[in-house]
Structures are given as C-alpha cells and as structure tokens.
C-alpha cells in the first residue's frame, strides 16, 4: 500500500497555493491557549455562549483548547505592532485543528480543521475581502459557481458576512464566515482604527472538502480508512 497525502492536507495546500502569490504567510501556534487569546482579544464578552463549557473545552489550569484559529491572532499581532504602528505586514493564514464540545454526527465533530485569514493595512476594504473569497472558491470548486453574500454577526468583525456558493442544479450552500475586523479588536492590538482597517475569514476545511468532493460525512476525514483517503 502506498502512502497518500491526507485530503485535509490536499485542500490546505490548494488554499496556500492560491494566497501565497499575494504575500500571505502561514502561521502556526499552540492548541492550548488562554481565555484572552480565545475570547477577550476578539471582543467576545463574558456572557457570550461560546464561553460556556458546552462549547469550549476548559482545562484545570484555566487554559482552554482553542475553539477557533482566530485565537492565534493576538500573539502574532504582538510581533507586528509597535508604538501604534504596523512594523511588519499582516497578510496571514492560520491553519490547524480546533476543538469544541460538540456531539459527533455526519456534520459535527469535536475536532475539526480550519484556516483563518487576516489582513490589516491602511487601505483594505470589504471589496478586497469578497474578491479574495471568490478567487479562493473558484480555485477550489472551479469557475462554474455563483456567489451570494449575506449579513451576519461575529463579535470580532463589523460588518460581518456569510459567504455562500451555488453549483449548477444545486441549492445555495453556506461556506464560511468573514468580515471587516472590528475597530475594538484593532484597538486591542494597539492600532488606531481611523488609520488601519482589516478583514478576517474562517474556512472549515471539512466543509470545503465535503462540498468539493460530494462526501456527506465529515467523520471519514479522521477515521484513517484508506478506502476513503486513497480517493484524493
């Protein structure tokens, strides 16, 4: 039996290949993070449902398993801001596993994979974000798809959007959430929101993989069955 690149890695590498020519860096980090990284720095209030133990895995020492790749933003931004100014470009991808206290079924698992994207500069706008997402989806799904943008809510973005796609003969599918970085989050990083703007997005890799391949059960991605893995 020959080895094979895992389907999650195949999708991850395709996303890398799309964004790399635009100057994006890949950033990795710890799977155990503080509540500041997971929540406080992202404008997620104390009474937000995401902080509930039903969603987040809390450890005995007060740390948490990261609930989203967005939790890696804070430490990286500390290396890129000095005296209120950006000292290094912020065009970043954050790939990795995230963890939530979910009941396991065909569409949910307590371990899942994401890639977050973060861009901050003096000229970024919502049009840049939408164009980036459309380009990424065409790279992954092909050119013959339609796009739909819906308003949404995420504490760390304002405005927030949901990004949907439609393949020929199929219904609309929700693919990811995104938005412009909330001014309060920019202030947390030490930046003036009157000068700097940014956008962020989070892509569930199992979701992308299943839609692209037609597989309808995300559990296949972690069960190690070569009959599935060897198809990609």
C-alpha positions as CSV (number, residue, x, y, z in Angstrom):
1,X,0.0,0.0,0.0
2,X,1.4,3.4,-1.0
3,X,1.2,6.4,1.2
4,X,-1.0,9.3,0.3
5,X,-1.4,13.0,1.2
6,X,-4.4,13.3,3.5
7,X,-7.5,15.0,1.9
8,X,-7.4,17.8,4.5
9,X,-3.7,18.5,3.6
10,X,-4.7,18.5,-0.1
11,X,-7.3,21.2,0.4
12,X,-4.9,23.1,2.8
13,X,-2.2,23.1,0.2
14,X,-4.6,24.4,-2.5
15,X,-5.5,27.3,-0.3
16,X,-1.8,28.0,0.4
17,X,-1.1,28.0,-3.3
18,X,-3.9,30.5,-4.0
19,X,-2.9,33.0,-1.4
20,X,0.9,32.7,-1.5
21,X,1.4,34.9,-4.6
22,X,-0.5,37.7,-2.7
23,X,2.2,37.7,0.0
24,X,0.4,35.7,2.7
25,X,2.5,34.0,5.4
26,X,1.5,30.7,7.1
27,X,1.4,31.0,10.9
28,X,1.0,28.1,13.3
29,X,0.6,28.1,17.1
30,X,-0.3,26.2,20.2
31,X,-3.6,24.2,20.6
32,X,-3.8,25.2,24.2
33,X,-4.5,28.9,24.6
34,X,-5.6,31.5,27.2
35,X,-9.1,32.9,27.6
36,X,-7.6,36.2,26.5
37,X,-6.5,34.6,23.2
38,X,-9.7,32.7,22.7
39,X,-12.2,35.3,23.7
40,X,-11.1,38.7,25.3
41,X,-8.9,39.9,22.5
42,X,-11.6,39.0,20.0
43,X,-14.4,41.2,21.6
44,X,-16.2,38.1,22.8
45,X,-17.9,39.2,26.1
46,X,-18.1,37.2,29.3
47,X,-21.8,36.3,28.7
48,X,-21.3,35.0,25.2
49,X,-22.5,31.4,24.6
50,X,-19.1,30.5,23.1
51,X,-17.6,30.7,26.6
52,X,-20.0,28.2,28.0
53,X,-18.5,24.8,28.9
54,X,-21.0,23.2,26.5
55,X,-18.9,24.7,23.6
56,X,-15.4,25.3,24.9
57,X,-13.0,22.7,26.5
58,X,-11.6,24.2,29.7
59,X,-8.5,22.8,31.4
60,X,-7.9,22.6,35.1
61,X,-5.3,25.3,34.9
62,X,-7.7,27.8,33.4
63,X,-6.4,27.4,29.9
64,X,-8.6,26.3,27.0
65,X,-8.3,24.2,23.9
66,X,-8.5,26.7,21.0
67,X,-12.1,26.9,19.8
68,X,-11.1,28.6,16.5
69,X,-7.9,29.5,14.7
70,X,-8.8,33.2,15.4
71,X,-7.3,32.6,18.9
72,X,-3.8,32.7,17.3
73,X,-4.2,36.3,16.1
74,X,-3.2,38.0,19.4
75,X,0.3,36.6,19.9
76,X,1.2,37.2,16.2
77,X,-0.1,40.7,16.3
78,X,2.1,41.5,19.3
79,X,5.1,40.9,17.0
80,X,3.8,43.2,14.3
81,X,2.7,46.3,16.2
82,X,4.9,48.8,18.0
83,X,4.0,52.2,19.3
84,X,0.7,52.1,17.5
85,X,2.1,51.3,14.1
86,X,2.4,48.2,12.0
87,X,6.1,47.2,11.8
88,X,5.5,44.0,9.7
89,X,2.9,43.2,7.1
90,X,-0.3,41.5,8.2
91,X,-1.3,39.1,5.4
92,X,-1.6,35.9,7.3
93,X,-3.1,32.4,7.2
94,X,-3.6,30.4,10.3
95,X,-4.2,26.7,9.6
96,X,-4.8,23.9,12.2
97,X,-7.1,21.9,14.4
98,X,-9.7,23.5,16.6
99,X,-11.8,21.9,19.4
100,X,-15.4,22.3,20.6
101,X,-17.6,20.3,22.8
102,X,-19.9,19.0,20.0
103,X,-22.0,15.9,19.7
104,X,-20.5,13.8,16.9
105,X,-22.6,13.2,13.8
106,X,-22.2,13.5,10.0
107,X,-21.8,17.3,10.1
108,X,-20.2,17.9,13.5
109,X,-17.1,16.7,15.3
110,X,-15.3,17.8,18.5
111,X,-12.1,18.1,16.4
112,X,-12.2,20.0,13.1
113,X,-9.8,21.8,10.9
114,X,-9.8,25.5,9.9
115,X,-7.8,28.1,8.0
116,X,-8.3,31.6,9.2
117,X,-7.1,34.6,7.1
118,X,-6.2,38.0,8.5
119,X,-5.2,41.2,6.6
120,X,-4.6,44.6,8.2
121,X,-3.3,47.7,6.4
122,X,-4.3,51.3,5.6
123,X,-6.4,50.6,2.5
124,X,-8.2,47.2,3.0
125,X,-11.9,47.2,2.3
126,X,-14.9,44.8,2.1
127,X,-14.5,44.6,-1.7
128,X,-11.0,43.2,-1.2
129,X,-12.3,40.6,1.1
130,X,-15.1,39.4,-1.2
131,X,-12.8,39.3,-4.2
132,X,-10.3,37.2,-2.2
133,X,-13.0,34.7,-1.2
134,X,-14.4,34.5,-4.7
135,X,-11.0,33.7,-6.1
136,X,-10.3,31.1,-3.4
137,X,-13.6,29.4,-4.1
138,X,-13.1,29.3,-7.8
139,X,-9.6,27.8,-7.2
140,X,-11.2,25.0,-5.0
141,X,-14.5,24.4,-6.8
142,X,-14.0,25.6,-10.4
143,X,-15.3,28.6,-12.3
144,X,-18.9,27.4,-12.7
145,X,-20.3,28.6,-9.4
146,X,-22.4,31.6,-8.2
147,X,-21.8,33.6,-5.1
148,X,-24.1,35.1,-2.5
149,X,-23.2,37.5,0.4
150,X,-25.5,37.7,3.5
151,X,-25.1,39.9,6.5
152,X,-24.2,38.1,9.8
153,X,-22.8,38.7,13.2
154,X,-19.4,37.8,14.7
155,X,-18.0,39.7,17.7
156,X,-14.6,40.3,16.1
157,X,-15.8,41.6,12.8
158,X,-18.0,44.6,11.8
159,X,-19.7,44.3,9.3
160,X,-19.8,40.5,9.3
161,X,-20.9,38.4,6.3
162,X,-21.8,34.8,5.4
163,X,-20.4,33.6,2.1
164,X,-22.5,31.2,0.1
165,X,-21.9,29.4,-3.2
166,X,-24.3,27.7,-5.7
167,X,-23.3,25.0,-8.1
168,X,-25.3,24.3,-11.2
169,X,-28.5,22.5,-10.4
170,X,-27.9,22.7,-6.6
171,X,-29.2,24.8,-3.8
172,X,-27.2,27.6,-2.1
173,X,-24.6,26.3,0.4
174,X,-23.2,28.3,3.3
175,X,-19.4,28.0,3.1
176,X,-17.8,30.4,5.6
177,X,-18.0,33.5,7.8
178,X,-15.9,36.7,7.4
179,X,-16.0,40.4,7.8
180,X,-14.0,43.6,8.5
181,X,-12.0,43.5,11.7
182,X,-14.0,45.1,14.5
183,X,-12.5,48.5,15.5
184,X,-12.4,47.3,19.1
185,X,-10.2,44.4,18.1
186,X,-7.9,46.8,16.3
187,X,-7.6,48.9,19.4
188,X,-6.8,45.7,21.4
189,X,-3.9,45.2,19.1
190,X,-2.7,48.8,19.7
191,X,-3.8,50.1,16.4
192,X,-5.8,53.2,15.5
193,X,-9.0,52.1,13.6
194,X,-9.1,55.5,12.0
195,X,-5.8,54.7,10.3
196,X,-5.9,50.9,9.9
197,X,-8.5,48.6,8.6
198,X,-8.5,44.8,8.2
199,X,-10.5,41.8,7.2
200,X,-10.7,38.2,8.5
201,X,-12.3,35.0,7.4
202,X,-12.5,31.5,8.7
203,X,-12.8,28.4,6.5
204,X,-13.9,25.0,7.8
205,X,-11.7,22.6,5.8
206,X,-14.0,19.6,6.3
207,X,-16.9,21.7,4.9
208,X,-14.8,22.7,1.9
209,X,-13.6,19.2,1.2
210,X,-17.0,17.6,1.5
211,X,-18.7,20.1,-0.8
212,X,-15.9,19.8,-3.4
213,X,-15.9,16.0,-3.3
214,X,-19.5,15.2,-2.7
215,X,-18.7,13.3,0.6
216,X,-21.5,13.8,3.1
217,X,-20.0,12.7,6.4
218,X,-17.1,14.6,8.0
219,X,-16.2,11.7,10.2
220,X,-14.5,10.0,7.2
221,X,-11.7,12.6,7.4
222,X,-10.5,11.3,10.8
223,X,-11.1,7.6,10.6
224,X,-7.9,6.6,8.8
225,X,-9.8,4.3,6.3
226,X,-7.6,4.1,3.2
227,X,-10.6,3.3,1.0
228,X,-11.7,6.9,1.6
229,X,-8.3,8.6,1.9
230,X,-6.9,7.0,-1.2
231,X,-9.5,8.6,-3.5
232,X,-7.9,12.0,-3.3
